[in-house]
């Protein structure tokens, strides 16, 4: 189900988690200090970073390729349906 980034951000965290889990395309995972961060691409054309330690406590979204810098050595993003 495609959803806009703005509509996604307006949802409560539990609903965001559900949408990322069901509709998101998992791309990779990285460590950020003590946290793990999973990167997903959503059908609405934006990315979601899921932060957890040990449970999910935040989801950040973005559309700018500049925010993908921490991931470029981990995953090939050239074939994403943007």
Phi, psi and omega in degrees: 000119178284136178220145179287158178299320180296317179294321179298313182296334180283347182282153172294156184306317181297323177289322176300314179302316180298314181294319178297317182295320184275319189249345184282148175263111180292131181250312181190178178224148178216165176259138175230090186064231180279354184264156168254143181230119177261137180255131178232152171249131182257150182303340178283000176090021178232168179255153175229130174257123181256115182263132176212152181185086347276353179250162178293126179237349181199146171231124178251139179242155178197162176239344184286132178295339180299328181284355179273356182312314181296348186253349190299333178275353185257335189208148177269114182261006187291339184252018178291141177280087182264000000 
